[in-house]
């Protein structure tokens, strides 16, 4: 993004200076709009990710996987050799 121009260094009555000031302001406005759009897209991506995470957790297959993992973990420590005396 072009830097904001310090108006004390320019004469807005001068055609060249005014052209530069206007061009820089126009580009800055475009960058600001793009930044706002990107923030909006980033929020939509975050919302979609959250929705997917919740949907995935609610799927029956996810519940079965979680139960299987818990069973594996509980059996891992049921063996007498794994017990601490």
Rosetta constraint file for C-alpha pairs under 8 A:
AtomPair CA 1 CA 27 HARMONIC 7.35 0.50
AtomPair CA 1 CA 28 HARMONIC 6.18 0.50
AtomPair CA 1 CA 31 HARMONIC 6.52 0.50
AtomPair CA 2 CA 24 HARMONIC 6.39 0.50
AtomPair CA 2 CA 27 HARMONIC 7.33 0.50
AtomPair CA 2 CA 28 HARMONIC 6.60 0.50
AtomPair CA 3 CA 24 HARMONIC 7.87 0.50
AtomPair CA 4 CA 24 HARMONIC 7.50 0.50
AtomPair CA 4 CA 25 HARMONIC 7.72 0.50
AtomPair CA 5 CA 21 HARMONIC 6.98 0.50
AtomPair CA 5 CA 24 HARMONIC 7.77 0.50
AtomPair CA 6 CA 10 HARMONIC 7.49 0.50
AtomPair CA 7 CA 11 HARMONIC 7.55 0.50
AtomPair CA 10 CA 17 HARMONIC 5.85 0.50
AtomPair CA 10 CA 18 HARMONIC 7.96 0.50
AtomPair CA 11 CA 17 HARMONIC 6.01 0.50
AtomPair CA 11 CA 18 HARMONIC 7.25 0.50
AtomPair CA 12 CA 17 HARMONIC 5.98 0.50
AtomPair CA 12 CA 18 HARMONIC 4.95 0.50
AtomPair CA 13 CA 17 HARMONIC 7.68 0.50
AtomPair CA 13 CA 18 HARMONIC 6.84 0.50
AtomPair CA 14 CA 18 HARMONIC 6.04 0.50
AtomPair CA 15 CA 19 HARMONIC 6.05 0.50
AtomPair CA 16 CA 20 HARMONIC 6.31 0.50
AtomPair CA 17 CA 21 HARMONIC 6.15 0.50
AtomPair CA 18 CA 22 HARMONIC 5.97 0.50
AtomPair CA 19 CA 23 HARMONIC 5.99 0.50
AtomPair CA 20 CA 24 HARMONIC 6.07 0.50
AtomPair CA 21 CA 25 HARMONIC 6.10 0.50
AtomPair CA 22 CA 26 HARMONIC 6.05 0.50
AtomPair CA 23 CA 27 HARMONIC 6.25 0.50
AtomPair CA 24 CA 28 HARMONIC 6.09 0.50
AtomPair CA 25 CA 29 HARMONIC 6.14 0.50
AtomPair CA 26 CA 30 HARMONIC 6.35 0.50
AtomPair CA 27 CA 31 HARMONIC 6.23 0.50
AtomPair CA 28 CA 32 HARMONIC 6.13 0.50
AtomPair CA 29 CA 33 HARMONIC 6.21 0.50
AtomPair CA 30 CA 34 HARMONIC 6.18 0.50
AtomPair CA 31 CA 35 HARMONIC 6.06 0.50
AtomPair CA 32 CA 36 HARMONIC 6.24 0.50
AtomPair CA 33 CA 37 HARMONIC 6.22 0.50
AtomPair CA 34 CA 38 HARMONIC 6.06 0.50
AtomPair CA 35 CA 39 HARMONIC 6.17 0.50
AtomPair CA 36 CA 40 HARMONIC 6.26 0.50
AtomPair CA 37 CA 41 HARMONIC 6.19 0.50
AtomPair CA 38 CA 42 HARMONIC 6.01 0.50
AtomPair CA 39 CA 43 HARMONIC 6.21 0.50
AtomPair CA 40 CA 44 HARMONIC 6.29 0.50
AtomPair CA 41 CA 45 HARMONIC 6.16 0.50
AtomPair CA 42 CA 46 HARMONIC 6.20 0.50
AtomPair CA 43 CA 47 HARMONIC 6.12 0.50
AtomPair CA 44 CA 48 HARMONIC 6.11 0.50
AtomPair CA 45 CA 49 HARMONIC 6.13 0.50
AtomPair CA 46 CA 50 HARMONIC 6.19 0.50
AtomPair CA 47 CA 51 HARMONIC 6.15 0.50
AtomPair CA 48 CA 52 HARMONIC 6.12 0.50
AtomPair CA 49 CA 53 HARMONIC 6.12 0.50
AtomPair CA 50 CA 54 HARMONIC 6.26 0.50
AtomPair CA 51 CA 55 HARMONIC 6.05 0.50
AtomPair CA 52 CA 56 HARMONIC 5.88 0.50
AtomPair CA 53 CA 57 HARMONIC 6.27 0.50
AtomPair CA 54 CA 58 HARMONIC 6.34 0.50
AtomPair CA 55 CA 59 HARMONIC 6.41 0.50
AtomPair CA 56 CA 62 HARMONIC 6.60 0.50
AtomPair CA 57 CA 62 HARMONIC 5.79 0.50
AtomPair CA 57 CA 63 HARMONIC 7.04 0.50
AtomPair CA 58 CA 62 HARMONIC 6.99 0.50
AtomPair CA 58 CA 63 HARMONIC 7.22 0.50
AtomPair CA 59 CA 63 HARMONIC 6.59 0.50
AtomPair CA 60 CA 64 HARMONIC 6.31 0.50
AtomPair CA 61 CA 65 HARMONIC 6.21 0.50
AtomPair CA 62 CA 66 HARMONIC 6.15 0.50
AtomPair CA 63 CA 67 HARMONIC 6.14 0.50
AtomPair CA 64 CA 68 HARMONIC 6.07 0.50
AtomPair CA 65 CA 69 HARMONIC 6.11 0.50
AtomPair CA 66 CA 70 HARMONIC 6.20 0.50
AtomPair CA 67 CA 71 HARMONIC 6.16 0.50
AtomPair CA 68 CA 72 HARMONIC 6.16 0.50
AtomPair CA 69 CA 73 HARMONIC 6.14 0.50
AtomPair CA 70 CA 74 HARMONIC 6.09 0.50
AtomPair CA 71 CA 75 HARMONIC 6.11 0.50
AtomPair CA 72 CA 76 HARMONIC 6.06 0.50
AtomPair CA 73 CA 77 HARMONIC 6.96 0.50
AtomPair CA 74 CA 78 HARMONIC 6.44 0.50
AtomPair CA 75 CA 79 HARMONIC 6.99 0.50
AtomPair CA 76 CA 82 HARMONIC 7.75 0.50
AtomPair CA 77 CA 82 HARMONIC 5.58 0.50
AtomPair CA 77 CA 83 HARMONIC 6.84 0.50
AtomPair CA 78 CA 82 HARMONIC 7.03 0.50
AtomPair CA 78 CA 83 HARMONIC 7.46 0.50
AtomPair CA 79 CA 83 HARMONIC 6.95 0.50
